[in-house]
Amino acid sequence: MTQVSITLRKATEQDASILSNIGINSYCHHFAALWNNQNELLDYLDQEYSPVKIINDINQQNIEWYLIEHSSPIGLVKLTHQSSIPESSITGTLLNKLYFSPDVTGKGYGMIVFRLIENIAKQSGSTALWLDVLASNARAIKLYQSNGLHILKEVLFKSKTQQTLEYIMSKTL
């Protein structure tokens, strides 16, 4: 079997537009249909993926954006170090986002990238890795469980007109 060369490159301000495009395209491909209100979706995309938001994040001490690269950018990762799980005593690295471009989803790259994320979290001094995931996202939950995360609790993601069940998953590093 051929070894796949996947890297995580820490993003700079100059990468904000690329990250924005990947984030919006990937999010819309996978999740746009879950939104009942198009304006709320557009507001959410602007809040999460505008180049200004991404640049602001990159300039925060505990937030890192990465480009997932396989000769060219194919996805993104966002991490927040020293982040506390709500209503818990657990603090660790929060995996805010792990998204692939739609054309490379399902190729097994998630397993490779997840190992790289764990290494970054450990190198930052974290003793835990955690995330939230849509309860309906069976593919992502399977990936996370296969990498040792377990469901810690259920939470509701709320917008102005709807709410969606999510799981907070975590693992000790």
Number of C-alpha atoms within 10 A of each C-alpha: 3 4 5 10 10 18 17 19 14 15 21 15 16 10 17 21 16 15 27 21 16 22 24 20 17 22 17 17 12 14 12 16 11 11 17 11 14 11 10 15 18 15 11 14 17 15 13 15 21 19 20 16 14 24 19 13 18 21 12 10 9 14 19 20 25 23 25 25 16 14 9 10 19 21 27 26 24 22 24 22 21 20 19 16 20 10 6 8 7 17 17 24 30 23 22 17 18 21 22 24 20 16 9 11 14 10 8 11 18 18 14 13 20 17 12 15 21 18 14 16 23 16 10 14 14 20 16 22 27 27 22 22 22 18 16 12 13 11 9 15 20 11 15 22 14 11 14 12 20 17 18 16 11 15 17 13 14 10 13 7 9 13 12 14 13 19 21 19 21 25 18 13 15
